[in-house]
Amino acid sequence: MEDRYHRWLERKRIERCLKNLKRNGFDAHLATSAKAANHQVLSLISDDETFGIGGSESVRAIGVVEELRIMGKTLYDHWQPALSAEDMQDLRLKQGRCDCFLCSANAISEAGEIVNVDGIGNRVAAMVFGPRKVVLVAGVNKITPDLPTALQRVREVAAPMRAKSLGMETPCAESGRCADCRAPQRICRVTTILHRPPMLTDITVVLVAQALGY
């Protein structure tokens, strides 16, 4: 019985977020599961040929990257194993000039604002300008009540978990709390807030009714 009301509350949060994303000019869709998100995203991007893959656990969790490889699409994915630093940089640059860039968000407010924080900046740069199309996949765990809580989520949830997953030597990777550090490996260096889609960028948001990523 308790799960029933959790699902109800979760559904209401998603509905508010979807409504406001659309009102803000984003092309927003709901997927009920990771499998449904896979089908939804592939239906949106099947005609594209070149894809930039942001450093996103969420995109990989729905299986889209492997599907695109099987389809023979060209992928600019800097998470491939055994890449040199030069090759990784080249792939990051190509992500900004592809047909479609696939990524996620660190947080999305119910008011329809999309918040991301990067260490290098290739992801937020590609989201804002360059690719013809951007498709963003985000689990319900990324939704917050408003913009201040979206920024708070980055500091208290997304950044510490991401730093830990990357093996970074930062205070948050040790304590689990943001210290607004000056560590050389600090990953919080560039913050973007998409209040509306940039004028020359087509952004689609697929909200997934389950938790994905950090």
Buried (B, 14 or more C-beta within 10 A) or exposed (E): EEEEEEEEEBBEBBEBBBBBBBEBEBBBBBBEEBEBBBBBBBEBBEEBEBBBBBBBBBBBBBBBBEBBEEEEBBBBBBEEEEBEEEEBBBBBBBBBBBBBBBBBBBBBBBBBBBBBBBBBEBBBBBBBEBBBBBBBBBBBBBBBEEBEBBBBBBBBBBBBBBBBEEEBEBBBBEEEEBBEBEBEEBBBEBEBEBEEBEEEBBBBBBBBBBEBBB
